[in-house]
Amino acid sequence: MTPDEIAARMTGQIEPAGQGLQAAYLPSPMVQNHAAFIERLDDGTLACLWFGGTLEGKSDISIFGCTLAPGSDRWSAPMRLSDDPDRSEQNPVLTRDGQGQWQLFHTAQPSGNQDECLLRARQITLTDGVLSGGVPRILDLPLGTFVRGRFVRRADGAWMMPVFRCIPRPGQRWNGSHDTAGVAVSHDDGATWTLSEVPGSIGSVHMTIVPLEGQHMAAFYRRRQSDFVHRSESRDGGVTWSAPEPTDVPNNNSSINVIRLADGRLAMLCNPVSAATSSDRRTSLYDEIEEGDDRPDASGGCAPIWGVPRAPMTLCVSTDGGRTFPLRRIVDDSPGTCLSNNSVDGRNKELSYPYLLEDGDGAIHLAYTYFRRAIKYVRLPKGWIDGDAA
């Protein structure tokens, strides 16, 4: 589809999409929409959040959200939940605090300088299907701390926020070469934070923590090196972590999401392609907005690879705690071209930055970027993973 054709379908109406799937393109007033997050609220309402504006990194990028009421076949009108005129606000994550209130966490950076990012949080309320955001506060974490993964509660009640660190390099421009993973921990529902690093994690970002059995947890990572999804473990309930090691799932330096299903299997939504399978390259994530910044790129660290195609959108399933994912089913496909972040010239064909959750009926709900023009919602019926759905 062309950008105009996508825009015409951005009504929020859920329609049949073949293979027993249902799908909708979420409404948005912005031409660029990216980095979806999906969650089920207390009354069964689905909330989908993302960032929207003209181009990732520009200061008109803000957090938006819309909702799907139980039994409804149409997503609500979009609601703007943040608005900083000087920073690009990205990567929304919802979590519930100890008082049962929903909190929105997101990043806020000047231009493409991820190493100057702030982390912000604000209370979110849902009234008659309408989301609204409270007054933002800045978290006491180092500049360059980014969030993307769901929060997890430790056995001692502490919040674990999986983060990645965009480490500043004085006099040099951020390019992802020194990014590492970490866990920010709060014992007071986000009022204060401490930060611990994941050892040996340079290039491993977008940490997603998945509780397994007892004190055993696994974490999964996007890779700047565009090689394979990596995995690490904690055997003490998230206090300490092993160094990330490769799984059998390729990664293209694009976001992944992993959950544990009700039957105990792990489901990963991702693009299982890598630099080894494509020669497509771009200079950096923000090469379209770096004019006038004459600093050299950061040197040393790892060697990030940008521009590997972001498709197909594939659901991968593991029965061994995420070490291997032998069952893989394509949800959506396209050329995946992502050599430009532009949403209106038709060059971008990516299916990327997915999120998923399973409901009590066994259906799986997905949300992901569609050509950087829209957020696409897909519902997989129970049994679809195994080919059993009608």
C-alpha positions, 0 to 999 in steps of 0.5 A, spaced: 500 500 500 502 507 498 502 512 504 495 515 502 492 508 501 494 506 508 492 513 511 485 511 508 485 505 512 487 508 519 480 508 521 481 503 527 475 498 524 477 491 526 476 487 519 477 480 517 484 479 515 485 472 512 488 465 516 482 467 521 486 473 523 482 480 525 486 486 523 485 494 524 490 500 522 489 505 528 487 512 527 492 517 528 493 525 526 500 524 525 504 522 518 509 518 522 507 512 527 512 507 531 514 503 537 507 500 539 505 498 546 499 494 548 496 492 554 490 490 557 487 495 563 483 493 569 476 493 565 478 489 559 479 495 555 485 494 550 490 500 550 495 501 545 500 507 545 506 509 540 509 515 538 507 519 533 509 526 529 513 527 522 520 524 523 523 520 529 528 524 533 524 531 531 521 535 537 514 534 534 514 527 536 509 525 542 506 519 545 499 517 543 494 512 545 487 509 543 483 504 546 478 498 544 473 497 549 470 490 551 466 487 545 467 493 541 470 492 533 473 499 533 479 502 536 477 509 539 480 516 537 487 517 538 489 521 544 495 525 545 499 523 552 505 528 552 507 534 549 514 537 550 516 542 544 523 541 545 524 533 545 522 527 541 518 523 546 518 515 544 518 508 547 511 508 551 511 503 556 505 502 561 505 499 568 501 498 574 504 501 581 502 498 588 496 503 589 493 500 582 494 506 578 497 506 571 503 509 570 506 511 563 514 511 562 517 514 556 523 517 553 525 524 551 531 526 547 533 532 543 534 530 536 537 524 535 541 524 541 539 518 545 545 519 549 542 525 552 535 522 553 531 523 559 526 518 562 519 521 564 513 518 568 506 520 569 499 517 571 494 515 566 487 515 567 481 511 563 475 515 563 469 513 559 474 510 554 478 516 554 486 516 556 489 522 559 496 523 562 498 527 569 503 531 570 510 528 568 516 527 572 523 525 571 526 519 573 533 519 577 537 515 572 543 517 568 542 521 561 541 516 556 537 511 559 532 508 555 526 503 556 522 499 551 520 492 555 515 491 560 516 492 568 516 485 572 515 485 580 521 481 584 519 477 589 521 482 594 516 487 591 521 491 588 520 494 581 524 491 575 525 496 569 529 493 563 533 499 560 538 500 555 544 505 556 546 509 551 553 511 553 555 518 552 562 519 548 564 526 549 565 530 543 562 524 539 555 523 536 551 517 539 551 511 534 549 505 538 556 503 538 556 503 546 549 501 548 549 496 554 543 493 558 541 494 565 536 493 570 533 499 574 530 497 580 525 501 585 523 499 592 518 505 592 514 505 586 518 509 582 520 515 586 527 513 586 531 508 582 538 504 582 541 501 576 545 495 575 548 493 569 548 486 565 555 484 564 557 483 557 552 486 554 555 491 549 550 491 543 544 488 547 538 492 548 531 492 548 531 487 554 525 484 555 524 480 562 520 473 562 519 470 569 519 462 568 519 458 574 520 460 581 526 464 581 528 463 574 527 468 569 530 469 562 531 476 558 531 477 551 535 482 547 535 486 540 542 486 537 546 492 535 550 488 531 544 485 527 546 478 528 542 474 533 537 475 538 540 474 545 538 471 551 541 471 558 538 468 565 537 470 572 537 464 577 535 469 583 529 472 581 532 478 577 537 480 582 543 478 578 544 476 570 548 472 566 551 475 560 547 475 553 548 469 549 545 468 542 539 464 540 537 461 534 533 467 532 536 472 527 536 479 529 536 485 524 537 491 529 530 492 530 525 491 536 523 484 539 517 482 544 517 476 548 511 473 553 510 467 556 504 463 554 498 460 559 501 453 556 508 455 559 511 456 552 514 462 550 512 467 544 517 472 541 514 477 535 520 479 531 523 479 524 528 473 524 533 476 519 540 479 520 546 482 516 548 476 514 541 475 509 541 482 506 546 487 504 542 493 505 545 498 509 544 505 512 549 510 515 545 511 522 538 511 525 538 518 524 542 520 518 536 524 515 536 529 521 543 529 522 545 535 518 549 541 522 551 536 527 559 536 525 561 531 531 564 524 528 560 518 530 562 515 537 568 510 536 570 503 539 565 499 542 561 494 537 560 495 530 552 497 529 549 495 523 543 499 520 538 498 515 537 491 514 530 489 512 524 489 517 520 484 515 517 479 515 513 480 522 513 473 525 511 469 531 516 464 534 515 459 539 519 456 544 518 450 549 525 450 552 525 457 556 527 461 550 534 457 548 531 455 541 524 457 537 523 452 532 516 453 531 515 460 526 509 463 523 509 469 519 503 474 521 505 479 516 510 480 510 513 486 506 519 487 503 521 490 509 525 496 506 528 501 512 533 505 509 529 511 510 525 513 516 520 517 512 513 515 512 510 519 506 514 518 500 513 510 500 520 508 500 519 505 507 516 498 507 518 496 514 513 491 519 517 493 526 517 494 533 512 489 535 508 488 542 504 482 544 499 479 549 495 473 551 488 474 553 484 469 558 481 466 552 487 464 549 487 469 543 493 473 542 493 481 541 499 484 537 501 491 535 506 493 530 509 499 526 506 498 518 511 502 513 512 507 519 505 510 517 500 506 521 500 502 527 497 495 525 493 491 530 492 484 529 488 479 533 490 471 533 485 466 535 486 461 540 490 455 536 493 459 530 500 458 533 499 451 532 495 451 525 488 449 529 484 456 528 479 456 523 
